[in-house]
């Protein structure tokens, strides 16, 4: 049950919290009313500070609900503004690992697309440049491993994200016939399955930013977890 899940804290000081969001947990409260990461971390700060006031905690970047991995949140308005500025200036680095269905044409490369979000369906699609409301999306990728399974070819990749668009990684790979493992929203192989996938083959494994107070460059790394990555480890041997 999500309500029993905890959010592992990797680093914390007076300005920021770096944590590992569990896959399947929403970043903030949504219509499901499932326990969310922001609420859990606010309770943590509240207990640590022993204060009667609700603590300030700001989300400066997001992960989709079925995606797990590293995130940083700001504990002050000044830290939030600083981190947001770093994101706008491309000083904030975000690396992911992903498992996609199918073969890459090249072992490494760059995807550049224009994406348009549909607010009614909460889905994003690749569109032509110049489409009203479309925003440019860019990422680099590199092959880690590729294996043949009973479900077909699965490819493990490193993704370096340069822009943070809605469902960007999921959409850009799916548009090239490389849907993410377990993604019932964009991968046709999983859209008709009766199994409910609360996680997909995508994990935030590295973030790097300048500390909003000291200016020190801070880098955090973790290994990916979840069914897709376990499948790559097990079936590769």
N, C-alpha and C positions, 0 to 999 in steps of 0.2 A: 504493500500500500504506500502511496506517495506521502501520506500524512506521517508515516513513521520514518521517512527518509531524513537524513541529515545532510548538510552541505559542508563538505570538508573545506577548512580554511587553510590555505597554503602560506599566506603572509598577511599580517595586519599591523598597522600602526595608527597614529592619530589622523592620517589623511586618507588612507585607502585600505580596502580589503581585497585580496586576491583569493578567489575560491574556485572550486571545481563543481560546476553545476551538474547535477545528475541528469542523464538523458531521460526524457519523459516528464520532467518537472518544468512548469512554466516559470519564466523569469519574474513576472509580476502576476498579480491576481487576475483571473479571467472568468469567463462565464461558467466554467466547470466548477469553480470554487474549490479546486484541489489546492493543497498547500503549495505555496510558491516560494521561490528562493529569496526574494526580497523580504518577505514577512519573516522567514526563518532567521535571516541575518539581522534584521532589526530587533528581534527578540534576543538574539545573542548579545548585541550591543547594549540593549536595555538592561540585561542582567549584569553585564560587565560594569556598566557605569553606575548602576543602582540609582538611576534618576527617575523622576516622575514624568518627565517630558519624553515625547516620542523622538527617538534619535533621527538625525538627518542621514539619509543614505540614498545616493543617486545612481541610477543606471546610466552609464555613458555609452555602452555598446551592448548589443543583444546577441543571444543565441536562440534559434528556433526551438520550440518545445521538445521535439524529438532528438535534438542535438545536445551532447554533453561536452564538458571540458572547461578550460580556463576562462575566467572572466575577472575583470577588475571593477570595483564599485568605489565611488567617492564618498567619504564621510563628512566632507565640508563643501559648501557652495564654491569656494575658491578652487578646491581640488577638482571639482566637477567641471568648472569652466576651463581649467588648465588642460585636463585630459581631453575634453571635447575639442579644444583648439589643436591639440596634437593629432587627433584623428582627422580633422579638417586639413591639416598641413602635411598629412601622410608621414608623420613621425611615429605613429603608433603601429607596430607590426603585429599581424595576426596570421598564424600558420595553422593549418588544419591537416588532418589525415582523413582519407576517405576510401571507401570500398565501393566501386562501381561495377555494374554488370556489363561485361563486354571487353573488347580489346581496344587499347589506345592505338591510334595510327602512328604516333611518335612517342618516344620514351619521355620527352619533355617538350614543353611549349607554352604558348600564351593564348588565352581566350579573350577576345574583345567583342563585346556585344552591346546592344542597346536594349534595356529592359523596361517593360511597362507593367505596373502593378494594377490588378483589378481589385478594387476595394470590396466589391460585392461578393466575389468568390474567394478572396484572400489568396489569389494565385498570381504569379508573375509570368510573363511570356517574353520571348525574344522578338523584337520588332525591328523595322528598318530605321536607320538613322534619320532624324528629322521628324519622327512620329511625335505628335504633341504629348507632352508629359513623360516621354521616355528619357531614361538616364543611362549614361555610359557605365559599363561594368567591365572590370579587367581583373584577371588573375593569371598566375603562373602555376604550372603543374609539373611534377616529376614522378616517374615510375618508381615504386618501391618493390613490388612483386606482382606476379600474375600467375594464377593457377586454374586448372580445369577441375570443375566440381560436377556433382550430379545435377546441379541447377544451372550449369553452363560456366562460361569463363567469368572469373571474378578478378578484378584488378585493384591493387592497393596503391594509392597515390599520396604524395605530399602536395598540398595546395597552399600557395602563398597568395593571400588575398590583398589586392590593392585598393579595392573599393568595397563598401559594405552595403550592397543593395539587398532589397527584400528577397529572401530565398535564393540569393545569387548563385552559390555553388551548385545547389540542387538543379536550378533552371539551366545554367550554362552547360552542365554535363548532360542533362536529360535531352536538351535540344540537339545534341550530337549522337543520340542513341546510346548514351552511357548513364542511364539512370542509377541513382544511388541505391544500394542494397537496403531493402525494407521501406523505401519511400513510396507510400501509398498515394501521395499527392501528385508526383511527377513521373514515377516509373511504372509504365504499363504492366510490367511483370508482376507487380504487387497490388495493383488497383482492384483486381478481382478476387484477391485472396480473402478467405474467411478469417484468417489469423489477424489479430489486432496488433499492429506494430507500434509500440510506444517509443521506439528508438530507431534511428537509421544509421547507416554506415558513414557517419561524419562526426569528427571529434576535434575540438579546439585544443591543440597539443602544445602550442607555444604562443606567448604574448610578450612583447617587449615595448617599454615606454620609459619616458623620463619621469622620475618621481616629481610630483607636482610641487613639492616644497624644497627638497634638496637639489633637484636637477639630476640626481644620479640615474644613470641608465640601468634599468631593472629588467631582467629577463627571467621568465618562468617557463619550465617545460614539464610535461607529463606524458606518460604512455597512454594511447587510446584504449578504451575498453568497450565491451558490448558484443552482441552476437556476431556481427559482421567481422570484427577483428579477430574474435576467437575462431571463427570459421577459417580465416586465412592461416592462422597459426596451426590449427589442428590438421587441416586437409593438405597443408603444404608438405607434411612429412609422411 
